[in-house]
C-alpha cells in the first residue's frame, strides 16, 4: 500500500476566555485524530497558532468542525502555512502589512530579528527577487540586509553603498555573477553619485535572476527608469512606529548631509 503524503497545516484560533485546560483539550483532540503538533506559540496576545502535520486532508475538515464546537475559541485560520504563518508562530506575532499596498511590510528597530528572518525567507527563493527597504539613517537597514543574506546562506555583494566609504562598482568578477548572490544597492548612491559604467552594471544586475535589495527605493525610482511596481516587496524600518520616513534633508541640502553611514 502506497504511503500517503504528510502535509503541513497552520491552525490559529482566537481565545475569548482562556479557561484552565483549554490548550490541553485542543491537544487531546489533535492526539486522538493522530494529527501531530510541530510548533505552537501565542500569536498577537489572544490568539494561538500551531503548525500541524497529517497524511489525511479529510482529518483537517473534521478538525475544523470539532474545534468550532469548543467553547471560548474561534478558528481564525486553518490552511497550508504561508511564509507569514511560519514567522508568526516562530516569533509570536504577525508582521504588520499595509492595508492598501499588500507588498509593503512594516517593522521597528526592536524587531530586527523578525525582519532578518522575513528577509531571509525571501532571499532563499530562486530567481529574480527585487526588494526595497525604506528607513532613516542608522536605523539598521544595511545590517539587516547583510544578516538576512547570511541567514539565507547567500553571498552578499555591494553594488553601491556608504557603509564604510562610498562604494560604486562598475564591474563584477565572473564568480560574483551567480544566483547564489544577493546584490545590495544604495538607491541614492546608484542614481545620484555614479557613472554611466555603474548604470550599465546596475541594469545588468537588475535583470539578472538573483535577489537584489535596494535601500531608498523611492529615490531610486525617482531618478531611474524603474517603477515601484517592479518591486516584489517593500520593507519599511523605523526607530519607532510613528517615525516619518522623509528625504527632506536630501532634497534641501544635498547628498552629503543625508548621513547614511554607520550601518544604514
Backbone as CSV, one residue per row, in Angstrom:
resi,resn,N_x,N_y,N_z,CA_x,CA_y,CA_z,C_x,C_y,C_z
1,UNK,0.853,-1.193,0.000,0.000,0.000,0.000,0.891,1.247,0.000
2,UNK,0.611,2.166,-0.885,1.429,3.367,-1.015,1.200,4.312,0.157
3,UNK,2.299,4.792,0.732,2.200,5.700,1.872,1.634,7.045,1.424
4,UNK,0.777,7.627,2.262,0.208,8.930,1.953,1.214,10.036,2.259
5,UNK,1.101,11.123,1.519,1.987,12.262,1.721,1.620,13.005,2.999
6,UNK,2.626,13.282,3.813,2.409,14.066,5.027,2.457,15.548,4.666
7,UNK,1.420,16.281,5.042,1.326,17.704,4.706,1.289,18.538,5.975
8,UNK,1.763,19.775,5.839,1.725,20.734,6.949,0.477,21.600,6.845
9,UNK,-0.068,21.955,8.009,-1.216,22.850,8.098,-0.949,23.868,9.201
10,UNK,-1.554,25.028,9.040,-1.473,26.063,10.072,-2.859,26.284,10.646
11,UNK,-2.991,26.117,11.954,-4.253,26.410,12.639,-4.033,27.539,13.627
12,UNK,-4.895,28.525,13.571,-4.851,29.631,14.516,-6.248,29.844,15.069
13,UNK,-6.324,30.075,16.358,-7.639,30.348,16.940,-7.555,31.494,17.931
14,UNK,-8.651,32.236,18.016,-8.766,33.342,18.957,-9.404,32.848,20.239
15,UNK,-8.824,33.243,21.362,-9.316,32.809,22.670,-10.217,33.900,23.254
16,UNK,-11.470,33.573,23.492,-12.397,34.529,24.091,-12.332,34.484,25.615
17,UNK,-12.085,33.302,26.157,-11.903,33.142,27.595,-10.889,32.032,27.812
18,UNK,-9.731,32.387,28.361,-8.637,31.425,28.494,-8.813,30.608,29.785
19,UNK,-9.752,29.691,29.755,-10.017,28.864,30.939,-8.912,27.822,31.121
20,UNK,-8.699,27.354,32.343,-7.696,26.305,32.583,-8.012,25.043,31.775
21,UNK,-6.993,24.458,31.195,-7.178,23.213,30.456,-7.586,23.367,29.009
22,UNK,-7.739,24.625,28.538,-8.184,24.834,27.164,-7.186,24.277,26.160
23,UNK,-5.906,24.601,26.335,-4.890,24.090,25.420,-4.825,22.568,25.487
24,UNK,-4.961,22.015,26.674,-4.959,20.562,26.822,-6.094,19.898,26.072
25,UNK,-7.254,20.536,26.078,-8.392,19.987,25.340,-8.107,19.942,23.840
26,UNK,-7.524,21.059,23.323,-7.204,21.112,21.893,-6.159,20.056,21.558
27,UNK,-5.123,19.951,22.398,-4.066,18.961,22.155,-4.619,17.538,22.201
28,UNK,-5.572,17.289,23.089,-6.174,15.953,23.182,-6.949,15.607,21.914
29,UNK,-7.680,16.582,21.388,-8.425,16.356,20.144,-7.465,16.011,19.014
30,UNK,-6.376,16.770,18.913,-5.385,16.521,17.865,-4.742,15.144,18.045
31,UNK,-4.448,14.790,19.285,-3.839,13.493,19.551,-4.738,12.337,19.183
32,UNK,-6.011,12.441,19.523,-6.959,11.371,19.191,-7.126,11.197,17.688
33,UNK,-6.934,12.297,16.931,-7.064,12.241,15.476,-5.742,11.915,14.798
34,UNK,-4.696,11.697,15.600,-3.360,11.398,15.071,-2.843,12.534,14.181
35,UNK,-3.143,13.768,14.590,-2.589,14.969,13.946,-1.479,15.488,14.843
36,UNK,-0.287,15.622,14.294,0.878,15.989,15.093,1.029,17.501,15.204
37,UNK,1.403,17.960,16.394,1.736,19.371,16.617,3.244,19.528,16.432
38,UNK,3.638,20.318,15.442,5.057,20.565,15.181,5.556,21.737,16.017
39,UNK,4.806,22.835,15.998,5.172,24.055,16.728,3.908,24.713,17.242
40,UNK,4.013,25.325,18.413,2.877,26.051,18.981,3.388,27.309,19.645
41,UNK,2.640,28.398,19.519,3.059,29.653,20.133,1.861,30.581,20.227
42,UNK,1.911,31.500,21.180,0.916,32.552,21.221,1.164,33.537,20.099
43,UNK,0.090,34.027,19.489,0.191,34.974,18.379,-0.745,36.145,18.660
44,UNK,-0.189,37.353,18.726,-0.994,38.570,18.887,-1.891,38.505,20.124
45,UNK,-1.333,38.272,21.268,-1.995,38.351,22.575,-3.053,37.276,22.793
46,UNK,-4.220,37.398,22.183,-5.322,36.475,22.486,-5.459,35.381,21.432
47,UNK,-4.458,35.200,20.604,-4.513,34.144,19.595,-3.379,33.147,19.804
48,UNK,-3.634,31.916,19.402,-2.615,30.879,19.488,-2.485,30.233,18.118
49,UNK,-1.250,30.030,17.676,-1.006,29.415,16.373,-0.295,28.089,16.515
50,UNK,-0.611,27.155,15.620,0.005,25.832,15.631,0.365,25.406,14.221
51,UNK,1.558,24.847,14.048,1.905,24.136,12.829,1.626,22.662,13.061
52,UNK,0.827,22.062,12.188,0.383,20.679,12.331,0.831,19.860,11.133
53,UNK,0.915,18.542,11.299,1.153,17.643,10.164,0.171,16.493,10.222
54,UNK,-0.278,16.062,9.044,-1.144,14.897,8.918,-1.027,14.359,7.501
55,UNK,-1.317,13.073,7.331,-1.295,12.480,5.991,-2.703,12.296,5.440
56,UNK,-3.692,12.939,6.089,-5.084,12.775,5.679,-5.767,14.141,5.692
57,UNK,-6.011,14.694,4.502,-6.638,16.015,4.405,-8.040,16.026,5.006
58,UNK,-8.744,14.902,4.958,-10.103,14.855,5.495,-10.116,15.126,6.995
59,UNK,-9.032,14.753,7.661,-8.962,14.989,9.103,-8.983,16.483,9.429
60,UNK,-8.475,17.292,8.519,-8.442,18.738,8.756,-9.858,19.305,8.768
61,UNK,-10.695,18.846,7.849,-12.083,19.315,7.832,-12.841,18.806,9.050
62,UNK,-12.557,17.567,9.447,-13.185,17.036,10.668,-12.736,17.863,11.866
63,UNK,-11.424,18.191,11.903,-10.899,19.009,12.987,-11.593,20.357,13.029
64,UNK,-11.777,20.974,11.859,-12.445,22.272,11.793,-13.829,22.197,12.444
65,UNK,-14.576,21.156,12.090,-15.943,21.012,12.609,-15.955,20.764,14.112
66,UNK,-14.984,19.984,14.598,-14.937,19.692,16.038,-14.555,20.936,16.834
67,UNK,-13.491,21.634,16.388,-12.987,22.778,17.148,-14.008,23.912,17.167
68,UNK,-14.829,23.991,16.134,-15.872,25.013,16.117,-16.880,24.818,17.247
69,UNK,-16.935,23.604,17.802,-17.845,23.302,18.900,-17.224,23.558,20.268
70,UNK,-15.905,23.824,20.287,-15.226,24.067,21.555,-15.572,25.465,22.056
71,UNK,-15.990,25.544,23.321,-16.373,26.834,23.899,-15.167,27.755,24.031
72,UNK,-15.418,29.035,23.927,-14.458,30.101,24.237,-13.379,30.318,23.188
73,UNK,-13.425,29.642,22.030,-12.445,29.905,20.977,-13.143,29.990,19.624
74,UNK,-12.478,30.684,18.689,-12.955,30.765,17.305,-11.770,30.535,16.383
75,UNK,-11.900,29.613,15.443,-10.832,29.390,14.466,-10.733,30.599,13.538
76,UNK,-9.534,31.154,13.411,-9.310,32.291,12.517,-8.551,31.895,11.254
77,UNK,-7.732,30.819,11.334,-7.017,30.325,10.161,-6.842,28.819,10.282
78,UNK,-7.120,28.111,9.202,-6.824,26.679,9.097,-6.531,26.410,7.633
79,UNK,-5.241,26.336,7.293,-4.824,26.319,5.895,-3.388,25.813,5.803
80,UNK,-2.929,25.478,4.595,-1.497,25.218,4.418,-0.720,26.465,4.820
81,UNK,0.381,26.336,5.561,1.063,27.515,6.107,1.734,28.377,5.045
82,UNK,1.560,29.673,5.177,2.286,30.625,4.352,3.589,30.989,5.060
83,UNK,4.449,31.707,4.360,5.680,32.192,4.975,5.366,33.036,6.200
84,UNK,4.331,33.885,6.117,3.978,34.753,7.236,3.435,33.941,8.406
85,UNK,2.721,32.852,8.125,2.242,31.978,9.204,3.411,31.375,9.978
86,UNK,4.394,30.894,9.260,5.555,30.273,9.910,6.304,31.285,10.779
87,UNK,6.447,32.500,10.272,7.131,33.530,11.044,6.314,33.945,12.264
88,UNK,4.982,33.966,12.125,4.120,34.319,13.256,4.263,33.321,14.389
89,UNK,4.317,32.026,14.062,4.494,31.008,15.096,5.885,31.101,15.709
90,UNK,6.891,31.361,14.880,8.266,31.417,15.368,8.491,32.595,16.312
91,UNK,7.879,33.751,15.969,8.153,34.975,16.726,6.989,35.410,17.622
92,UNK,5.845,34.767,17.503,4.723,35.107,18.361,3.963,36.347,17.963
93,UNK,4.108,36.782,16.733,3.353,37.948,16.262,3.345,37.975,14.741
94,UNK,2.308,38.615,14.192,2.246,38.798,12.748,2.980,40.068,12.340
95,UNK,3.568,40.027,11.170,4.229,41.198,10.608,3.164,42.188,10.159
96,UNK,3.390,43.471,10.473,2.432,44.500,10.063,2.515,44.706,8.553
97,UNK,1.352,44.710,7.929,1.279,44.813,6.468,0.387,45.984,6.091
98,UNK,0.779,46.752,5.086,-0.025,47.892,4.648,-1.381,47.415,4.166
99,UNK,-2.439,48.058,4.627,-3.788,47.612,4.298,-4.135,47.809,2.828
100,UNK,-3.489,48.785,2.170,-3.783,49.061,0.767,-2.736,48.451,-0.166
101,UNK,-1.461,48.585,0.196,-0.382,48.035,-0.625,0.139,46.766,0.049
102,UNK,-0.350,45.616,-0.388,-0.080,44.356,0.295,1.386,43.919,0.205
103,UNK,2.171,44.548,-0.649,3.574,44.145,-0.734,4.469,44.988,0.179
104,UNK,3.872,45.901,0.974,4.628,46.727,1.901,4.488,46.186,3.320
105,UNK,5.628,45.948,3.977,5.663,45.375,5.320,6.429,46.323,6.235
106,UNK,5.933,46.491,7.478,6.494,47.485,8.389,7.116,46.825,9.616
107,UNK,8.271,47.357,10.016,8.990,46.875,11.193,9.519,48.076,11.973
108,UNK,9.800,47.862,13.256,10.538,48.846,14.037,11.868,48.213,14.437
109,UNK,12.799,49.056,14.895,14.159,48.577,15.158,14.197,47.450,16.191
110,UNK,13.286,47.464,17.152,13.245,46.402,18.157,12.878,45.048,17.555
111,UNK,12.435,45.038,16.306,12.020,43.795,15.653,13.024,43.341,14.594
112,UNK,14.289,43.688,14.759,15.284,43.347,13.742,15.385,41.829,13.551
113,UNK,15.217,41.050,14.610,15.269,39.590,14.476,14.171,39.078,13.567
114,UNK,12.962,39.598,13.745,11.842,39.218,12.886,12.084,39.675,11.451
115,UNK,12.605,40.895,11.282,12.896,41.419,9.944,13.933,40.558,9.232
116,UNK,14.993,40.183,9.930,16.043,39.363,9.317,15.471,38.018,8.882
117,UNK,14.658,37.385,9.719,14.038,36.114,9.346,13.132,36.274,8.125
118,UNK,12.360,37.361,8.096,11.449,37.633,6.977,12.235,37.808,5.679
119,UNK,13.282,38.629,5.705,14.079,38.850,4.506,14.796,37.573,4.077
120,UNK,15.277,36.805,5.053,15.994,35.568,4.722,15.082,34.601,3.970
121,UNK,13.818,34.512,4.387,12.877,33.624,3.694,12.675,34.067,2.243
122,UNK,12.640,35.378,2.018,12.508,35.888,0.647,13.760,35.565,-0.162
123,UNK,14.926,35.778,0.456,16.191,35.588,-0.257,16.457,34.124,-0.589
124,UNK,15.831,33.211,0.125,16.002,31.788,-0.159,15.307,31.376,-1.459
125,UNK,14.364,32.188,-1.918,13.639,31.854,-3.144,14.559,31.980,-4.350
126,UNK,14.339,31.132,-5.326,15.143,31.179,-6.546,14.648,32.265,-7.486
127,UNK,15.546,32.714,-8.354,15.165,33.633,-9.418,15.152,35.087,-8.983
128,UNK,14.553,35.910,-9.812,14.537,37.366,-9.649,13.682,37.761,-8.448
129,UNK,14.298,38.393,-7.474,13.594,38.959,-6.334,14.100,40.388,-6.141
130,UNK,13.200,41.358,-6.205,13.583,42.759,-6.044,12.907,43.305,-4.789
131,UNK,13.722,43.684,-3.814,13.234,44.127,-2.513,13.690,45.559,-2.283
132,UNK,12.791,46.410,-1.871,13.151,47.770,-1.490,13.050,47.927,0.017
133,UNK,13.951,48.696,0.607,13.898,48.922,2.053,14.029,50.406,2.352
134,UNK,12.999,50.946,3.007,12.944,52.355,3.373,13.333,52.522,4.842
135,UNK,13.918,53.684,5.156,14.227,53.969,6.551,15.190,55.127,6.663
136,UNK,15.172,55.763,7.825,16.058,56.881,8.078,17.474,56.375,8.389
137,UNK,18.467,57.279,8.404,19.838,56.852,8.688,19.973,56.137,10.027
138,UNK,20.872,55.147,10.061,21.260,54.430,11.272,20.103,53.722,11.963
139,UNK,19.127,53.267,11.187,18.015,52.516,11.780,18.257,51.009,11.714
140,UNK,19.219,50.565,10.874,19.540,49.142,10.799,19.276,48.499,9.457
141,UNK,19.122,49.303,8.406,18.801,48.747,7.086,19.926,47.851,6.573
142,UNK,21.149,48.394,6.556,22.272,47.653,5.968,22.599,46.405,6.779
143,UNK,22.617,46.518,8.095,22.937,45.349,8.917,21.880,44.261,8.742
144,UNK,20.622,44.654,8.545,19.563,43.672,8.319,19.743,42.960,6.988
145,UNK,20.128,43.720,5.951,20.351,43.137,4.634,21.469,42.104,4.683
146,UNK,22.556,42.442,5.356,23.703,41.521,5.440,23.342,40.293,6.271
147,UNK,22.707,40.511,7.422,22.340,39.393,8.293,21.364,38.448,7.599
148,UNK,20.416,38.997,6.843,19.459,38.155,6.127,20.145,37.339,5.042
149,UNK,21.129,37.926,4.364,21.881,37.199,3.336,22.623,36.018,3.955
150,UNK,23.261,36.261,5.092,23.986,35.194,5.786,23.017,34.107,6.235
151,UNK,21.869,34.519,6.801,20.875,33.554,7.270,20.332,32.706,6.126
152,UNK,20.218,33.313,4.941,19.721,32.587,3.772,20.809,31.769,3.086
153,UNK,22.022,31.802,3.654,23.174,31.077,3.096,23.513,31.573,1.691
154,UNK,23.418,32.888,1.520,23.748,33.516,0.248,24.957,34.443,0.433
155,UNK,25.765,34.568,-0.606,26.862,35.530,-0.597,26.298,36.914,-0.923
156,UNK,26.787,37.927,-0.220,26.280,39.274,-0.481,27.387,40.129,-1.089
157,UNK,26.969,40.985,-2.025,27.897,41.847,-2.755,27.314,43.246,-2.834
158,UNK,28.090,44.247,-2.388,27.664,45.637,-2.513,27.905,46.108,-3.943
159,UNK,26.851,46.576,-4.597,26.975,47.243,-5.891,27.189,48.737,-5.665
160,UNK,26.529,49.274,-4.642,26.766,50.646,-4.202,26.438,50.729,-2.722
161,UNK,27.176,51.577,-2.005,27.000,51.644,-0.556,27.766,52.823,0.011
162,UNK,27.398,53.218,1.251,28.185,54.192,2.014,28.535,53.608,3.378
163,UNK,28.578,52.284,3.480,28.755,51.634,4.783,30.060,52.052,5.457
164,UNK,31.193,51.884,4.796,32.486,52.304,5.345,33.032,53.496,4.574
165,UNK,33.008,53.383,3.289,33.337,54.504,2.407,32.471,54.311,1.171
166,UNK,32.336,55.330,0.379,31.429,55.208,-0.756,31.905,54.142,-1.734
167,UNK,31.015,53.198,-2.015,31.290,52.123,-2.965,30.399,52.301,-4.184
168,UNK,30.994,52.348,-5.356,30.253,52.402,-6.613,30.949,51.449,-7.577
169,UNK,30.397,50.274,-7.749,31.029,49.277,-8.612,30.677,49.552,-10.076
170,UNK,31.667,49.329,-10.948,31.418,49.468,-12.387,31.561,48.132,-13.111
171,UNK,32.021,47.105,-12.380,32.134,45.772,-12.966,32.177,44.753,-11.833
172,UNK,31.923,43.496,-12.192,31.973,42.398,-11.237,32.847,41.292,-11.793
173,UNK,33.475,40.549,-10.911,34.234,39.368,-11.328,33.268,38.270,-11.763
174,UNK,33.756,37.336,-12.543,32.905,36.270,-13.071,32.216,35.508,-11.943
175,UNK,32.967,35.225,-10.854,32.377,34.443,-9.768,31.410,35.256,-8.912
176,UNK,31.304,36.563,-9.169,30.334,37.384,-8.450,28.982,37.432,-9.161
177,UNK,28.913,36.938,-10.382,27.637,36.869,-11.105,27.070,35.473,-10.911
178,UNK,26.296,35.317,-9.878,25.788,33.998,-9.524,24.410,34.129,-8.883
179,UNK,23.496,33.196,-9.154,22.178,33.222,-8.495,22.260,33.053,-6.985
180,UNK,23.419,32.590,-6.487,23.603,32.426,-5.047,24.025,33.725,-4.368
181,UNK,24.138,34.806,-5.124,24.498,36.104,-4.565,23.237,36.909,-4.243
182,UNK,23.387,37.791,-3.262,22.405,38.849,-3.010,23.116,40.167,-3.300
183,UNK,22.543,40.977,-4.175,23.165,42.229,-4.583,22.541,43.384,-3.802
184,UNK,23.383,44.105,-3.067,22.944,45.182,-2.188,23.241,46.520,-2.851
185,UNK,22.213,47.336,-2.978,22.300,48.568,-3.754,21.769,49.736,-2.929
186,UNK,22.526,50.811,-2.880,22.052,52.055,-2.272,21.408,52.880,-3.377
187,UNK,20.113,53.074,-3.292,19.378,53.731,-4.367,19.785,55.170,-4.603
188,UNK,20.292,55.846,-3.576,20.737,57.235,-3.739,22.102,57.279,-4.408
189,UNK,23.034,56.464,-3.912,24.378,56.449,-4.499,24.313,56.037,-5.966
190,UNK,23.521,55.018,-6.264,23.483,54.483,-7.633,22.869,55.435,-8.634
191,UNK,21.991,56.325,-8.195,21.317,57.200,-9.160,21.814,58.634,-9.131
192,UNK,22.459,59.045,-8.032,22.833,60.455,-7.907,24.330,60.682,-7.823
193,UNK,25.120,59.637,-7.594,26.556,59.829,-7.426,27.364,58.784,-8.199
194,UNK,26.899,58.390,-9.366,27.545,57.283,-10.069,27.836,57.641,-11.524
195,UNK,28.439,56.672,-12.227,28.869,56.873,-13.610,27.997,56.053,-14.555
196,UNK,28.190,56.271,-15.846,27.439,55.507,-16.840,27.828,54.037,-16.785
197,UNK,29.107,53.746,-16.495,29.516,52.341,-16.363,28.773,51.662,-15.214
198,UNK,28.590,52.399,-14.130,27.829,51.846,-12.999,26.380,51.624,-13.403
199,UNK,25.793,52.565,-14.112,24.409,52.414,-14.562,24.258,51.185,-15.450
200,UNK,25.234,50.946,-16.306,25.200,49.775,-17.182,25.247,48.488,-16.363
201,UNK,26.134,48.453,-15.367,26.213,47.287,-14.488,24.908,47.118,-13.715
202,UNK,24.351,48.215,-13.272,23.112,48.167,-12.498,21.982,47.545,-13.313
203,UNK,21.854,47.951,-14.571,20.813,47.365,-15.423,21.017,45.866,-15.587
204,UNK,22.271,45.461,-15.719,22.574,44.035,-15.852,22.193,43.281,-14.578
205,UNK,22.514,43.870,-13.430,22.204,43.230,-12.150,20.693,43.129,-11.947
206,UNK,19.969,44.198,-12.246,18.519,44.209,-12.031,17.831,43.120,-12.856
207,UNK,18.331,42.875,-14.068,17.718,41.862,-14.933,18.240,40.456,-14.648
208,UNK,19.268,40.335,-13.833,19.875,39.035,-13.548,18.972,38.234,-12.598
209,UNK,18.787,36.929,-12.817,17.879,36.125,-11.992,18.457,35.803,-10.618
210,UNK,18.518,36.821,-9.780,19.017,36.671,-8.412,18.327,37.723,-7.547
211,UNK,18.593,37.689,-6.251,17.966,38.627,-5.326,18.710,39.957,-5.299
212,UNK,17.955,41.040,-5.312,18.509,42.385,-5.185,17.768,43.116,-4.059
213,UNK,18.511,43.813,-3.202,17.903,44.619,-2.146,18.358,46.058,-2.342
214,UNK,17.402,46.963,-2.485,17.713,48.356,-2.781,17.267,49.246,-1.632
215,UNK,18.251,49.906,-0.991,17.926,50.911,0.017,17.410,52.174,-0.684
216,UNK,16.483,52.857,-0.046,15.908,54.101,-0.565,15.259,53.882,-1.946
217,UNK,14.308,52.961,-2.043,13.704,52.658,-3.354,12.967,53.840,-3.973
218,UNK,12.459,54.760,-3.149,11.716,55.906,-3.698,12.632,56.835,-4.490
219,UNK,13.846,57.078,-3.970,14.808,57.887,-4.708,15.286,57.131,-5.940
220,UNK,15.506,55.839,-5.792,15.939,55.013,-6.921,14.935,55.092,-8.070
221,UNK,13.664,55.015,-7.743,12.613,55.078,-8.766,12.517,56.486,-9.352
222,UNK,12.619,57.479,-8.484,12.503,58.870,-8.938,13.596,59.239,-9.935
223,UNK,14.812,58.665,-9.744,15.965,59.057,-10.546,16.335,58.025,-11.613
224,UNK,15.475,57.028,-11.862,15.802,55.989,-12.845,14.566,55.621,-13.653
225,UNK,14.736,54.651,-14.531,13.624,54.224,-15.378,12.735,53.184,-14.722
226,UNK,13.051,52.790,-13.496,12.296,51.738,-12.813,11.100,52.323,-12.064
227,UNK,10.148,51.449,-11.748,8.925,51.849,-11.056,8.786,51.055,-9.761
228,UNK,8.014,51.585,-8.816,7.764,50.841,-7.576,7.046,49.531,-7.851
229,UNK,6.293,49.490,-8.944,5.593,48.251,-9.309,6.568,47.139,-9.703
230,UNK,7.834,47.493,-9.990,8.838,46.475,-10.321,9.295,45.697,-9.087
231,UNK,9.035,46.234,-7.902,9.483,45.603,-6.662,8.495,44.520,-6.218
232,UNK,9.051,43.411,-5.734,8.209,42.347,-5.198,7.811,42.623,-3.750
233,UNK,8.711,43.258,-3.002,8.468,43.585,-1.599,9.030,44.963,-1.305
234,UNK,8.327,45.722,-0.457,8.832,46.971,0.089,8.821,46.829,1.612
235,UNK,9.976,47.049,2.223,10.106,46.947,3.675,10.332,48.350,4.234
236,UNK,9.602,48.686,5.285,9.795,49.960,5.972,10.318,49.674,7.381
237,UNK,11.433,50.310,7.735,12.067,50.109,9.043,12.170,51.450,9.752
238,UNK,11.595,51.518,10.956,11.575,52.754,11.733,12.176,52.538,13.120
239,UNK,12.645,53.633,13.722,13.085,53.557,15.114,11.900,53.317,16.044
240,UNK,10.740,53.906,15.715,9.510,53.725,16.494,8.343,53.814,15.515
241,UNK,7.166,53.306,15.882,6.057,53.212,14.918,5.636,54.533,14.287
242,UNK,5.822,55.655,14.986,5.335,56.938,14.478,6.391,57.725,13.704
243,UNK,7.577,57.162,13.542,8.632,57.893,12.833,8.267,58.082,11.361
244,UNK,8.467,59.300,10.860,8.225,59.586,9.448,9.501,59.327,8.653
245,UNK,9.367,58.599,7.564,10.495,58.372,6.662,10.457,59.464,5.604
246,UNK,11.445,60.360,5.640,11.426,61.518,4.761,12.801,61.746,4.151
247,UNK,12.814,62.344,2.972,14.067,62.697,2.293,14.189,64.211,2.175
248,UNK,13.539,64.929,3.092,13.538,66.389,3.038,14.955,66.954,3.148
249,UNK,15.770,66.365,4.048,17.140,66.848,4.194,17.934,66.664,2.908
250,UNK,17.724,65.523,2.259,18.404,65.264,0.992,17.967,66.260,-0.068
251,UNK,16.667,66.517,-0.138,16.138,67.414,-1.168,16.595,68.856,-0.946
252,UNK,16.711,69.257,0.333,17.008,70.654,0.634,18.505,70.962,0.674
253,UNK,19.307,69.971,1.137,20.704,70.286,1.412,21.691,69.395,0.668
254,UNK,21.210,68.336,0.057,22.099,67.526,-0.753,22.505,66.223,-0.098
255,UNK,23.186,65.404,-0.891,23.544,64.036,-0.517,24.435,63.970,0.716
256,UNK,25.425,64.836,0.801,26.411,64.717,1.873,25.802,64.928,3.255
257,UNK,24.747,65.719,3.349,24.118,65.960,4.645,23.153,64.843,5.033
258,UNK,22.803,64.024,4.087,21.936,62.887,4.401,22.843,61.726,4.789
259,UNK,23.237,61.683,6.042,24.266,60.767,6.520,23.713,59.350,6.584
260,UNK,24.211,58.478,5.687,23.712,57.114,5.658,24.787,56.113,6.054
261,UNK,25.757,56.564,6.810,26.820,55.668,7.246,26.418,54.961,8.525
262,UNK,27.342,54.225,9.096,27.164,53.541,10.379,26.038,52.525,10.326
263,UNK,26.061,51.682,9.325,25.148,50.544,9.306,23.799,50.827,8.710
264,UNK,23.625,51.886,7.972,22.353,52.139,7.309,21.273,52.559,8.253
